[in-house]
Amino acid sequence: MVAERLTRMSDTGRVVTRFAPSPTGYLHIGGARTALFNWLYARGRGGRFLLRIEDTDRARSTPEATAAILTGLAWLGLDWDEKPVSQFARAPRHAEVARTMLERGAAYRCFATQGEIEAQRAAARAEGRSTLFRSPWRDAGPADWPDRPFAIRLKAPREGETAIADAVQGTVRWQNDQLDDMVLLRSDGTPTYMHAVVVDDHDMGVTHIIRGDDHLTNAARQAQVYIAMGWAVPVFAHIPLIHGPDGQKLSKRHGAVGLEEYRRMGYPAAGMRNYLARLGWSHGDAEVFTDAEAQAWFDLAGIGRAPARLDLRKLEHVCGRHIAMAGDDALMAELDGFLQATGQPPVRGPRRDLLSRALPLARLRARTLGQVLEAAAFALAERPIRPEPAAAAALDDVSRGILTELTPHLRNASWTREALEAAVGAVAGARGLGLGKLAPALRAALAGRTTSPSVFDMMLVLGQAESLARIADAAA
């Protein structure tokens, strides 16, 4: 029933892409970029983006890893069509196709044991020959078949070449005499990954396989399965991997490599989408763009063949631009997700209203969501404000006296920036002081810190009642 439903999806005539992670660990940032490329290509063409969980490695696949993959994709904003497909659950379909190939003569029974295979390879190494395994059972007839378990192997062509027209790498060719007869079904009846991938992609109606170029060598043998079954070969597009700043393959020594780590570091999802899209793909000189622009522009021709290099400074720059561009509701949603991901309590009630009002100030120079919250800390603070030691030093007896004197002036002010500046300026002038002398005490009273937005900006965000209450607390 599942196989029938998936097969019908291939009849729509639309572009269909897929992302097929293995749930054996975190979602790597390289995998996230592969998912993004598939999502952009499908969404930009009115197509379908599907998700398959390749959970055939039962020893290493975990429900927690699957949940982490789904959560990461959802946070990144990559919505998928249909329920995710479990590769393990489709094992009977994989076996069915292998047996069909056997019946058609496109595959054969191989009775060679693992020990016999290793012995043949050891002998080949000793004689300096190719260790490519050549099964003695390829052309054996029923009369020669022993009564023991057998694997089903693809009867791959031995002459000529197998070629694929890769949308990124160009035409790639393999000599058939350098390819072995890959196992489709093991002797215990379980399908191999290489075979299962082809069956799943066909049944899911996948038209474009966009994946890392570490899978390029698999494409030849997978293409042979498509041809043996008489199935249309999809478009392959093998994209270069992401490297670290030193040009080496990205790994933990370069810092964060899991998508969830970047979420906890405070990079907004919109900025991550933009930056990951530019890792290996370009559209003219465009560096910062919206999702709508990315979907309209993204194509396979724009993907380069050279590995992309991760640059956290560029990532921060792009994320800063997206923080500045985001609508208030979208930015608040990003902040909610960041607080949840980092185990911080949500912002609710009056403090949420103050945070929303503080966003125009807090986002100005921020490049991460953490920096937004840091700049908006004055709006999130609860009374009584407990100043940091350096800020508390500005609240000496003289400063508290000036704050007490300033209070009635602020109470009678119209609460515009001009009126507030005039009220503070009048009190400072009467004391023979400049505004700069009074600002540290006001900042300590309003924010409890030595660094914050302008004291007048803070008062406008906090409002008259909250500002006067904080000043009164500090002056007491």
Disulfide bonds with the S-S distance in Angstrom:
none
